[in-house]
Amino acid sequence: MKYKISNFKVSPKDYKNLYSLIQNKYHLHYFKYKILQRSIDARNKDKVVLLYKLMVETKERISGVDVSIYKDESIKMEYPIWKYLDRPIIVGFGPSGMLAALYLARCKAKPIILERGSKIEERKKRVKELTPNSNVQFGEGGAGTFSDGKLTTNLKDPLIQFILNEFYIHGAKEDILYDAKPHIGTDYLEIIVKNIRLEIESLGGEFYFDTKFDKVIEENNTAIVYAKGDKEYTFKTRHILLGIGHSAKDTIRYLYNELGLSMEQKSFSMGVRIEHKREKIDYAQYGKFAKYLPAAYYKLASHNSSGRGVYTFCMCPGGYVLASQSDLGTIVVNGMSNNEREGENSNSALLVDVKPSDYDKGNVLDGIDYQEKYEKLAFELSKDYRAPANLVKEFLSNKVANSLRSIKTTYPHGLFFTDLNKCLPDFVIDNIKFGIQEFDKKLHGFNDPDAILIGIESRSSSPVRILRDLNRKSSNPYIYPMGEGAGYAGGITSAALDGLKTAMEIINGELK
């Protein structure tokens, strides 16, 4: 018999002895178990507990308030055979492109994938340089490859479990299947994206790395896609799945200005990365239990009196701050963690909502220009890729620190201490100050005077949305916008889900 046990509480000191704890509580002799869900309840710092949901299989009887009969609710995927004469073209091999390509490959569509950046083996070497088409933003796996690999999402969809399982099958650790806040880590993401590529290739998929989507024209009820790599390529298709990512600004400008795709402005965010000592964040979250638990994660948000939001994003426990620009003469920062999250510092984006009313001058693409303006200002302060920075104490006092104190930065190109007002809008600075004070009320020590603020973080999401209909088609009948760059996702899981659903719609929707 298979039982489901809910609300199984475990002390952080004992969570590595889960088998014995189950055995002792239910007086079992022979059984197997599977973790269905795990979370940490740290609301009471004096009594932090891990909460488990378990499947236990045994011939012995189990009873109790939190015990019920287990029912397998896992989704069973079907892969209809691709029935079109053309092969689908997938532009961009980030999370949306990966899951779309994987699904279509299993449907025997033999997708063609165009990726402006390099495959992961070469990309790893090039992220240390500023190579405009292969960097932290562009390349195999997309921007999410060099991140914490966080898989949390507010979306509720049964396909999410399928996506997590695919990541596990292709190399992630099993804990992503049950942790309430799952993450992969950059070191494992490198393995996963390569293994997904290899499966797609084994099913007839074809990759063109270091090859940039150039343009598309319509001819005889067919789209002709032009791409440029080591040579120029031409492909004919009726299905272009556009997963270009939020930093492909040149492509977005082409799609709007020359192809005439319908788009709209949308809100995005700007701010800084804040770096703390990991041990202080761990203690603030878990108190005396911190030494027994993995590096602590936080997610904080607040609104000022006018309703503008300030929040933390892409928090990287035990992580590193990266140079993430994709254009020469700009500064953009981001964060990443490896799977074990063992770095000395923890960092997070500290972001403020930017609304169309803040930047609108009458053009749909004004948000992109607004981003670029401040990214260039950030570079102009040092002119050598040192990132503009300040410490929390001085920042809150409208002063500029002279040097680092108790915290060493992980940012690889050095810092340039300056007034951050010189590279961020006033309302962003004011709300970051507000946020630091508000968040310290929820996470004591967040306003550590030695914490480092590093600018600027401006690529958390796209400033535009490429409009699409209920069948996921854009105003061009051959183009299917998907993922973060199209304005329909905000993280690895949501982008992967959007790409998967786009591929499923093309096969299941159009063939009805």
KARA-V344987 format. One record per residue. N is the residue number from 1. PHI is phi as a letter, one per 30 degrees, with the letter a starting at -180 (none if undefined). BURIAL is # if it has 9 or more other ideal C-beta (glycine too) atoms within 8 Angstrom, else .. D_FIRST is the distance of its C-alpha to the first C-alpha in Angstrom with 2 decimals. Layout:
# KARA-V344987
n=N phi=PHI burial=BURIAL d_first=D_FIRST
n=N phi=PHI burial=BURIAL d_first=D_FIRST
This chain:
# KARA-V344987
n=1 phi=none burial=. d_first=0.00
n=2 phi=c burial=. d_first=3.79
n=3 phi=c burial=# d_first=6.49
n=4 phi=c burial=# d_first=10.16
n=5 phi=c burial=# d_first=12.73
n=6 phi=c burial=. d_first=16.28
n=7 phi=h burial=. d_first=19.62
n=8 phi=d burial=# d_first=18.79
n=9 phi=c burial=. d_first=22.41
n=10 phi=b burial=# d_first=23.82
n=11 phi=d burial=. d_first=27.48
n=12 phi=e burial=# d_first=29.18
n=13 phi=d burial=. d_first=30.17
n=14 phi=c burial=. d_first=26.65
n=15 phi=d burial=# d_first=24.71
n=16 phi=d burial=. d_first=24.98
n=17 phi=c burial=. d_first=23.04
n=18 phi=d burial=# d_first=19.83
n=19 phi=e burial=. d_first=17.58
n=20 phi=d burial=. d_first=19.53
n=21 phi=d burial=# d_first=19.52
n=22 phi=d burial=# d_first=15.73
n=23 phi=e burial=# d_first=15.70
n=24 phi=d burial=. d_first=18.62
n=25 phi=d burial=. d_first=17.69
n=26 phi=c burial=# d_first=14.36
n=27 phi=h burial=. d_first=15.63
n=28 phi=c burial=# d_first=13.04
n=29 phi=c burial=. d_first=14.16
n=30 phi=b burial=. d_first=12.06
n=31 phi=a burial=# d_first=9.94
n=32 phi=b burial=. d_first=10.64
n=33 phi=b burial=# d_first=11.58
n=34 phi=b burial=. d_first=13.50
n=35 phi=d burial=# d_first=16.25
n=36 phi=c burial=# d_first=16.46
n=37 phi=a burial=# d_first=19.69
n=38 phi=b burial=# d_first=22.24
n=39 phi=b burial=# d_first=25.53
n=40 phi=c burial=# d_first=28.31
n=41 phi=c burial=# d_first=29.69
n=42 phi=c burial=# d_first=33.30
n=43 phi=d burial=. d_first=34.96
n=44 phi=c burial=. d_first=35.81
n=45 phi=d burial=# d_first=37.36
n=46 phi=d burial=. d_first=37.17
n=47 phi=b burial=. d_first=33.43
n=48 phi=d burial=# d_first=31.90
n=49 phi=b burial=# d_first=28.09
n=50 phi=c burial=# d_first=25.45
n=51 phi=c burial=# d_first=22.84
n=52 phi=c burial=# d_first=19.40
n=53 phi=c burial=# d_first=16.60
n=54 phi=b burial=# d_first=13.49
n=55 phi=c burial=# d_first=10.14
n=56 phi=c burial=# d_first=8.22
n=57 phi=c burial=# d_first=5.61
n=58 phi=a burial=# d_first=5.60
n=59 phi=d burial=. d_first=5.88
n=60 phi=d burial=# d_first=7.91
n=61 phi=d burial=. d_first=8.20
n=62 phi=b burial=# d_first=9.40
n=63 phi=b burial=. d_first=12.10
n=64 phi=l burial=. d_first=15.14
n=65 phi=d burial=. d_first=17.41
n=66 phi=c burial=. d_first=15.99
n=67 phi=c burial=# d_first=12.24
n=68 phi=b burial=. d_first=10.75
n=69 phi=d burial=. d_first=8.00
n=70 phi=d burial=# d_first=8.46
n=71 phi=b burial=. d_first=10.79
n=72 phi=d burial=. d_first=12.56
n=73 phi=c burial=. d_first=16.19
n=74 phi=d burial=. d_first=17.97
n=75 phi=d burial=. d_first=21.25
n=76 phi=c burial=. d_first=22.16
n=77 phi=d burial=. d_first=25.80
n=78 phi=c burial=. d_first=28.36
n=79 phi=b burial=. d_first=31.67
n=80 phi=d burial=# d_first=34.48
n=81 phi=d burial=. d_first=37.40
n=82 phi=d burial=# d_first=40.40
n=83 phi=c burial=. d_first=43.12
n=84 phi=c burial=. d_first=46.05
n=85 phi=d burial=. d_first=48.99
n=86 phi=d burial=# d_first=49.19
n=87 phi=c burial=# d_first=46.98
n=88 phi=d burial=# d_first=45.72
n=89 phi=c burial=# d_first=47.36
n=90 phi=c burial=# d_first=45.33
n=91 phi=c burial=# d_first=47.62
n=92 phi=j burial=# d_first=46.05
n=93 phi=c burial=# d_first=43.07
n=94 phi=d burial=# d_first=41.59
n=95 phi=e burial=# d_first=38.07
n=96 phi=d burial=# d_first=38.97
n=97 phi=d burial=# d_first=40.70
n=98 phi=d burial=# d_first=37.99
n=99 phi=d burial=# d_first=35.16
n=100 phi=d burial=# d_first=37.55
n=101 phi=d burial=# d_first=38.79
n=102 phi=d burial=# d_first=35.39
n=103 phi=d burial=# d_first=34.21
n=104 phi=d burial=# d_first=37.56
n=105 phi=d burial=# d_first=37.59
n=106 phi=d burial=. d_first=34.28
n=107 phi=d burial=# d_first=35.97
n=108 phi=i burial=# d_first=38.76
n=109 phi=d burial=# d_first=41.30
n=110 phi=h burial=# d_first=42.66
n=111 phi=d burial=# d_first=43.43
n=112 phi=c burial=# d_first=46.48
n=113 phi=c burial=# d_first=45.97
n=114 phi=c burial=# d_first=49.00
n=115 phi=b burial=# d_first=48.68
n=116 phi=d burial=# d_first=51.83
n=117 phi=c burial=# d_first=50.59
n=118 phi=d burial=# d_first=49.80
n=119 phi=d burial=# d_first=46.67
n=120 phi=e burial=# d_first=44.79
n=121 phi=d burial=. d_first=46.50
n=122 phi=d burial=# d_first=49.92
n=123 phi=d burial=# d_first=48.95
n=124 phi=e burial=. d_first=47.97
n=125 phi=d burial=. d_first=51.56
n=126 phi=d burial=# d_first=53.11
n=127 phi=d burial=# d_first=51.46
n=128 phi=d burial=. d_first=53.83
n=129 phi=c burial=. d_first=56.70
n=130 phi=c burial=. d_first=57.39
n=131 phi=c burial=. d_first=57.05
n=132 phi=e burial=. d_first=57.20
n=133 phi=c burial=# d_first=54.82
n=134 phi=b burial=# d_first=52.35
n=135 phi=a burial=# d_first=51.34
n=136 phi=d burial=# d_first=48.66
n=137 phi=d burial=# d_first=48.67
n=138 phi=c burial=# d_first=49.02
n=139 phi=k burial=# d_first=47.39
n=140 phi=e burial=# d_first=44.16
n=141 phi=j burial=# d_first=41.25
n=142 phi=i burial=# d_first=43.56
n=143 phi=d burial=# d_first=44.36
n=144 phi=d burial=# d_first=40.73
n=145 phi=d burial=# d_first=40.82
n=146 phi=c burial=# d_first=43.10
n=147 phi=a burial=# d_first=41.27
n=148 phi=d burial=# d_first=38.43
n=149 phi=i burial=# d_first=36.08
n=150 phi=d burial=# d_first=34.64
n=151 phi=c burial=# d_first=31.95
n=152 phi=d burial=. d_first=31.85
n=153 phi=a burial=# d_first=32.88
n=154 phi=d burial=. d_first=33.25
n=155 phi=d burial=. d_first=32.16
n=156 phi=c burial=. d_first=28.98
n=157 phi=a burial=. d_first=28.06
n=158 phi=d burial=. d_first=24.88
n=159 phi=d burial=# d_first=27.00
n=160 phi=d burial=# d_first=27.26
n=161 phi=d burial=# d_first=23.78
n=162 phi=d burial=# d_first=24.97
n=163 phi=d burial=# d_first=28.12
n=164 phi=d burial=# d_first=26.46
n=165 phi=d burial=# d_first=24.31
n=166 phi=d burial=# d_first=27.59
n=167 phi=d burial=# d_first=29.23
n=168 phi=d burial=# d_first=26.43
n=169 phi=e burial=. d_first=26.66
n=170 phi=c burial=# d_first=30.41
n=171 phi=k burial=# d_first=30.55
n=172 phi=d burial=# d_first=29.41
n=173 phi=d burial=. d_first=27.28
n=174 phi=d burial=. d_first=23.56
n=175 phi=d burial=. d_first=24.18
n=176 phi=d burial=# d_first=25.75
n=177 phi=d burial=# d_first=22.35
n=178 phi=b burial=# d_first=21.40
n=179 phi=d burial=# d_first=24.64
n=180 phi=d burial=. d_first=26.12
n=181 phi=b burial=. d_first=29.47
n=182 phi=d burial=# d_first=28.83
n=183 phi=b burial=# d_first=31.78
n=184 phi=c burial=# d_first=32.61
n=185 phi=j burial=# d_first=36.08
n=186 phi=e burial=# d_first=39.12
n=187 phi=d burial=. d_first=38.61
n=188 phi=d burial=# d_first=35.29
n=189 phi=e burial=# d_first=36.54
n=190 phi=e burial=# d_first=39.24
n=191 phi=d burial=# d_first=36.73
n=192 phi=d burial=# d_first=34.61
n=193 phi=d burial=# d_first=37.59
n=194 phi=d burial=# d_first=38.98
n=195 phi=d burial=# d_first=35.80
n=196 phi=d burial=# d_first=35.51
n=197 phi=e burial=# d_first=39.17
n=198 phi=d burial=. d_first=38.68
n=199 phi=d burial=# d_first=35.94
n=200 phi=d burial=# d_first=38.22
n=201 phi=d burial=# d_first=41.11
n=202 phi=d burial=. d_first=39.17
n=203 phi=c burial=# d_first=38.61
n=204 phi=j burial=. d_first=42.32
n=205 phi=d burial=# d_first=42.65
n=206 phi=b burial=# d_first=45.95
n=207 phi=c burial=# d_first=46.77
n=208 phi=b burial=# d_first=50.14
n=209 phi=d burial=# d_first=50.15
n=210 phi=h burial=# d_first=53.22
n=211 phi=b burial=# d_first=53.94
n=212 phi=c burial=# d_first=54.70
n=213 phi=e burial=# d_first=54.38
n=214 phi=c burial=. d_first=58.03
n=215 phi=a burial=# d_first=58.54
n=216 phi=b burial=# d_first=57.62
n=217 phi=b burial=. d_first=59.96
n=218 phi=c burial=# d_first=59.51
n=219 phi=a burial=. d_first=61.21
n=220 phi=h burial=. d_first=60.90
n=221 phi=h burial=. d_first=57.63
n=222 phi=b burial=# d_first=56.08
n=223 phi=c burial=# d_first=55.57
n=224 phi=c burial=# d_first=57.24
n=225 phi=c burial=# d_first=55.70
n=226 phi=c burial=# d_first=57.94
n=227 phi=b burial=# d_first=56.67
n=228 phi=b burial=# d_first=58.52
n=229 phi=b burial=# d_first=57.47
n=230 phi=d burial=. d_first=59.43
n=231 phi=a burial=. d_first=60.80
n=232 phi=d burial=. d_first=60.63
n=233 phi=b burial=# d_first=57.95
n=234 phi=b burial=. d_first=57.84
n=235 phi=b burial=# d_first=54.78
n=236 phi=c burial=. d_first=54.67
n=237 phi=a burial=# d_first=51.65
n=238 phi=c burial=. d_first=50.64
n=239 phi=b burial=# d_first=47.65
n=240 phi=c burial=# d_first=48.23
n=241 phi=c burial=# d_first=45.21
n=242 phi=c burial=# d_first=46.85
n=243 phi=c burial=# d_first=44.78
n=244 phi=d burial=# d_first=47.81
n=245 phi=i burial=# d_first=46.71
n=246 phi=d burial=# d_first=48.58
n=247 phi=c burial=# d_first=51.30
n=248 phi=d burial=# d_first=52.63
n=249 phi=d burial=. d_first=55.54
n=250 phi=d burial=. d_first=57.94
n=251 phi=d burial=# d_first=55.63
n=252 phi=d burial=# d_first=55.10
n=253 phi=d burial=# d_first=58.89
n=254 phi=d burial=# d_first=59.42
n=255 phi=d burial=# d_first=56.90
n=256 phi=d burial=# d_first=58.61
n=257 phi=d burial=. d_first=62.26
n=258 phi=c burial=. d_first=62.65
n=259 phi=d burial=# d_first=59.86
n=260 phi=i burial=. d_first=59.87
n=261 phi=d burial=# d_first=56.14
n=262 phi=d burial=. d_first=55.48
n=263 phi=b burial=# d_first=54.23
n=264 phi=b burial=. d_first=54.19
n=265 phi=d burial=# d_first=54.51
n=266 phi=b burial=# d_first=51.54
n=267 phi=d burial=. d_first=50.99
n=268 phi=b burial=# d_first=50.11
n=269 phi=b burial=# d_first=50.46
n=270 phi=b burial=# d_first=52.75
n=271 phi=l burial=# d_first=52.95
n=272 phi=b burial=# d_first=52.49
n=273 phi=c burial=# d_first=50.05
n=274 phi=c burial=# d_first=49.83
n=275 phi=c burial=# d_first=49.21
n=276 phi=c burial=# d_first=48.21
n=277 phi=d burial=# d_first=47.48
n=278 phi=e burial=# d_first=43.76
n=279 phi=d burial=. d_first=43.66
n=280 phi=d burial=# d_first=45.26
n=281 phi=d burial=# d_first=42.77
n=282 phi=e burial=# d_first=39.89
n=283 phi=d burial=# d_first=41.44
n=284 phi=d burial=# d_first=42.20
n=285 phi=d burial=# d_first=38.54
n=286 phi=c burial=# d_first=36.79
n=287 phi=h burial=# d_first=39.59
n=288 phi=d burial=. d_first=39.17
n=289 phi=d burial=# d_first=35.64
n=290 phi=e burial=# d_first=37.03
n=291 phi=d burial=. d_first=37.34
n=292 phi=c burial=. d_first=33.59
n=293 phi=c burial=# d_first=32.62
n=294 phi=d burial=. d_first=33.43
n=295 phi=e burial=# d_first=36.59
n=296 phi=d burial=# d_first=36.61
n=297 phi=c burial=. d_first=36.57
n=298 phi=b burial=# d_first=38.39
n=299 phi=b burial=. d_first=39.08
n=300 phi=b burial=# d_first=42.05
n=301 phi=a burial=. d_first=44.02
n=302 phi=a burial=# d_first=46.90
n=303 phi=b burial=. d_first=49.64
n=304 phi=d burial=# d_first=53.31
n=305 phi=d burial=. d_first=55.48
n=306 phi=d burial=. d_first=56.23
n=307 phi=j burial=. d_first=52.56
n=308 phi=d burial=# d_first=52.55
n=309 phi=c burial=# d_first=49.33
n=310 phi=b burial=# d_first=49.00
n=311 phi=a burial=# d_first=45.72
n=312 phi=c burial=# d_first=44.15
n=313 phi=a burial=# d_first=42.61
n=314 phi=h burial=# d_first=41.00
n=315 phi=d burial=# d_first=40.76
n=316 phi=c burial=# d_first=40.64
n=317 phi=d burial=# d_first=39.57
n=318 phi=h burial=# d_first=41.32
n=319 phi=c burial=# d_first=42.92
n=320 phi=b burial=# d_first=46.26
n=321 phi=c burial=# d_first=48.73
n=322 phi=c burial=# d_first=49.79
n=323 phi=d burial=# d_first=52.86
n=324 phi=b burial=# d_first=51.50
n=325 phi=d burial=# d_first=54.61
n=326 phi=c burial=# d_first=55.06
n=327 phi=b burial=. d_first=58.79
n=328 phi=d burial=. d_first=61.75
n=329 phi=i burial=. d_first=63.46
n=330 phi=b burial=# d_first=60.47
n=331 phi=b burial=# d_first=58.07
n=332 phi=b burial=# d_first=54.40
n=333 phi=c burial=# d_first=51.75
n=334 phi=a burial=# d_first=47.97
n=335 phi=b burial=# d_first=45.30
n=336 phi=b burial=# d_first=42.71
n=337 phi=b burial=# d_first=40.29
n=338 phi=d burial=# d_first=38.68
n=339 phi=e burial=# d_first=34.97
n=340 phi=d burial=. d_first=35.46
n=341 phi=h burial=# d_first=37.92
n=342 phi=c burial=. d_first=40.10
n=343 phi=d burial=# d_first=43.49
n=344 phi=d burial=. d_first=45.91
n=345 phi=c burial=# d_first=46.09
n=346 phi=c burial=# d_first=43.88
n=347 phi=b burial=# d_first=45.31
n=348 phi=a burial=# d_first=44.77
n=349 phi=d burial=# d_first=46.73
n=350 phi=b burial=# d_first=48.55
n=351 phi=c burial=# d_first=49.37
n=352 phi=b burial=# d_first=51.34
n=353 phi=d burial=# d_first=51.08
n=354 phi=c burial=# d_first=53.88
n=355 phi=c burial=. d_first=54.58
n=356 phi=e burial=# d_first=56.65
n=357 phi=d burial=. d_first=59.34
n=358 phi=d burial=# d_first=59.78
n=359 phi=b burial=# d_first=60.75
n=360 phi=d burial=. d_first=61.61
n=361 phi=b burial=. d_first=65.06
n=362 phi=j burial=. d_first=64.63
n=363 phi=b burial=. d_first=62.70
n=364 phi=e burial=. d_first=59.00
n=365 phi=d burial=# d_first=58.94
n=366 phi=d burial=# d_first=60.55
n=367 phi=d burial=# d_first=57.33
n=368 phi=d burial=# d_first=57.38
n=369 phi=d burial=# d_first=61.02
n=370 phi=d burial=# d_first=60.15
n=371 phi=e burial=# d_first=57.52
n=372 phi=d burial=# d_first=59.98
n=373 phi=e burial=. d_first=62.76
n=374 phi=d burial=# d_first=60.96
n=375 phi=d burial=# d_first=59.45
n=376 phi=d burial=# d_first=63.05
n=377 phi=d burial=# d_first=64.36
n=378 phi=d burial=# d_first=61.84
n=379 phi=d burial=# d_first=63.17
n=380 phi=d burial=. d_first=66.79
n=381 phi=d burial=# d_first=66.50
n=382 phi=c burial=# d_first=66.15
n=383 phi=i burial=. d_first=66.80
n=384 phi=b burial=. d_first=64.87
n=385 phi=i burial=# d_first=61.13
n=386 phi=d burial=# d_first=60.98
n=387 phi=d burial=# d_first=58.84
n=388 phi=d burial=# d_first=60.41
n=389 phi=a burial=# d_first=59.00
n=390 phi=a burial=# d_first=59.58
n=391 phi=c burial=# d_first=58.09
n=392 phi=e burial=# d_first=56.59
n=393 phi=e burial=# d_first=59.33
n=394 phi=d burial=# d_first=62.14
n=395 phi=e burial=# d_first=60.40
n=396 phi=d burial=# d_first=60.01
n=397 phi=c burial=. d_first=63.67
n=398 phi=h burial=. d_first=65.01
n=399 phi=b burial=. d_first=66.05
n=400 phi=b burial=. d_first=65.26
n=401 phi=d burial=# d_first=63.96
n=402 phi=c burial=. d_first=65.98
n=403 phi=a burial=. d_first=63.20
n=404 phi=d burial=# d_first=59.65
n=405 phi=c burial=. d_first=59.05
n=406 phi=d burial=. d_first=55.92
n=407 phi=c burial=# d_first=53.62
n=408 phi=c burial=. d_first=54.21
n=409 phi=d burial=# d_first=53.36
n=410 phi=c burial=# d_first=51.10
n=411 phi=d burial=# d_first=53.01
n=412 phi=d burial=. d_first=54.50
n=413 phi=c burial=. d_first=57.96
n=414 phi=i burial=. d_first=59.23
n=415 phi=c burial=# d_first=59.93
n=416 phi=b burial=# d_first=63.03
n=417 phi=d burial=# d_first=63.42
n=418 phi=a burial=# d_first=64.75
n=419 phi=d burial=. d_first=64.69
n=420 phi=d burial=# d_first=61.58
n=421 phi=d burial=. d_first=63.49
n=422 phi=d burial=. d_first=65.27
n=423 phi=b burial=# d_first=62.23
n=424 phi=b burial=# d_first=60.14
n=425 phi=d burial=# d_first=61.14
n=426 phi=e burial=. d_first=62.25
n=427 phi=d burial=# d_first=59.51
n=428 phi=d burial=# d_first=56.87
n=429 phi=e burial=# d_first=58.51
n=430 phi=d burial=. d_first=58.83
n=431 phi=d burial=# d_first=55.18
n=432 phi=d burial=# d_first=53.99
n=433 phi=d burial=# d_first=56.03
n=434 phi=d burial=# d_first=54.51
n=435 phi=d burial=# d_first=50.98
n=436 phi=e burial=# d_first=51.49
n=437 phi=d burial=# d_first=52.61
n=438 phi=d burial=# d_first=49.88
n=439 phi=d burial=# d_first=47.07
n=440 phi=d burial=# d_first=48.39
n=441 phi=d burial=. d_first=47.67
n=442 phi=c burial=. d_first=43.97
n=443 phi=b burial=# d_first=43.81
n=444 phi=d burial=. d_first=46.54
n=445 phi=j burial=# d_first=48.46
n=446 phi=d burial=# d_first=48.11
n=447 phi=c burial=# d_first=51.90
n=448 phi=e burial=# d_first=52.55
n=449 phi=e burial=. d_first=56.26
n=450 phi=c burial=# d_first=55.73
n=451 phi=d burial=# d_first=52.94
n=452 phi=c burial=# d_first=54.14
n=453 phi=c burial=# d_first=54.45
n=454 phi=b burial=# d_first=54.75
n=455 phi=c burial=# d_first=55.86
n=456 phi=c burial=# d_first=55.25
n=457 phi=c burial=# d_first=51.79
n=458 phi=b burial=# d_first=52.40
n=459 phi=c burial=# d_first=49.87
n=460 phi=d burial=# d_first=46.69
n=461 phi=a burial=# d_first=46.86
n=462 phi=d burial=# d_first=49.24
n=463 phi=d burial=# d_first=52.26
n=464 phi=b burial=# d_first=52.09
n=465 phi=b burial=# d_first=49.74
n=466 phi=d burial=# d_first=50.35
n=467 phi=d burial=# d_first=49.98
n=468 phi=b burial=# d_first=47.78
n=469 phi=c burial=. d_first=47.01
n=470 phi=d burial=. d_first=43.80
n=471 phi=c burial=. d_first=43.50
n=472 phi=i burial=# d_first=43.85
n=473 phi=d burial=# d_first=47.34
n=474 phi=d burial=# d_first=50.18
n=475 phi=d burial=. d_first=53.69
n=476 phi=c burial=# d_first=54.13
n=477 phi=d burial=. d_first=52.22
n=478 phi=c burial=# d_first=51.11
n=479 phi=c burial=# d_first=49.78
n=480 phi=c burial=# d_first=46.29
n=481 phi=d burial=# d_first=46.29
n=482 phi=a burial=# d_first=43.01
n=483 phi=i burial=# d_first=41.76
n=484 phi=d burial=# d_first=43.62
n=485 phi=d burial=# d_first=47.04
n=486 phi=d burial=# d_first=47.02
n=487 phi=i burial=# d_first=46.07
n=488 phi=c burial=# d_first=42.54
n=489 phi=a burial=# d_first=40.39
n=490 phi=a burial=. d_first=40.52
n=491 phi=l burial=# d_first=38.40
n=492 phi=d burial=# d_first=36.43
n=493 phi=d burial=# d_first=33.34
n=494 phi=d burial=# d_first=35.37
n=495 phi=d burial=# d_first=37.83
n=496 phi=d burial=# d_first=35.19
n=497 phi=d burial=# d_first=33.63
n=498 phi=d burial=# d_first=37.12
n=499 phi=d burial=# d_first=37.90
n=500 phi=d burial=# d_first=34.71
n=501 phi=d burial=# d_first=35.34
n=502 phi=d burial=# d_first=38.96
n=503 phi=d burial=# d_first=38.13
n=504 phi=d burial=# d_first=35.65
n=505 phi=d burial=# d_first=38.33
n=506 phi=d burial=# d_first=40.91
n=507 phi=d burial=# d_first=38.83
n=508 phi=d burial=# d_first=37.00
n=509 phi=d burial=# d_first=39.65
n=510 phi=d burial=. d_first=42.81
n=511 phi=d burial=. d_first=41.61
n=512 phi=d burial=. d_first=40.88
